[in-house]
């Protein structure tokens, strides 16, 4: 099985995707999996060429066949979400509970799969990329993440690649839990802010719950030395290894605005720190894989 490195953050805006894209460049051959299905953005830095796309059916929604319906309105009266009006189902209100299908004496009401997103496979200059997009308000984001990871694992086997780099979504919700599943190592990207520290603590709690090895890196660690020290103290007290610190660097903004990968075309302190961070991360990942 290929090794799975999952890059997470407890909050948005910490630089997680910048780290992921740089790692993909430095890996020299890996499968990328963008598991931030609500707001994917890894593709903006990788300039992918789309190879395939397939719909994702993440929920069930009720439909009423007017040709079978005897207009008894039992479904409308019984719907706990008020999703049926004039014997027409509002798909945005329907929760797919199945009450209408259960009570319909004519067999007119039934649950059908609803397309709530898409899964994409693309090619990049660094290797294959699997990404997805959940439609606004779509259901089953965790299932969609699982679909992305399954496709990434399949591609790794087909290409003979031994590493999957997962760009997870921020927070600790269902997409994050699905991203963590099967991971060999989590790298948590944090920043020296109180919300960044709180997010790191939350992600660490998820990692411990699922028994996955986790390490941390501090991005823009020099912009707030006082809170950066609090982050280091938490990591020390929690026996959480800090693999590197990336300083604030205007080159990062320049690369991002140009849709480019920092370590590929730019120098400077941040790029150098990311290269060191990669060496530390891959060494730890190999150590974890050897023990398992």
PyMOL commands that set and color helices and strands:
alter all, ss='L'
color gray80, all
select helices_A, chain A and resi 16-27+43-46+74-78+99-103+141-159+174-180+194-210+225-237+250-257+262-265+269-291
alter helices_A, ss='H'
color red, helices_A
select strands_A, chain A and resi 3-8+31-34+49-64+84-85+88-89+109-124+127-134+163-167+185-191+214-219+242-246
alter strands_A, ss='S'
color yellow, strands_A
deselect
rebuild
show_as cartoon
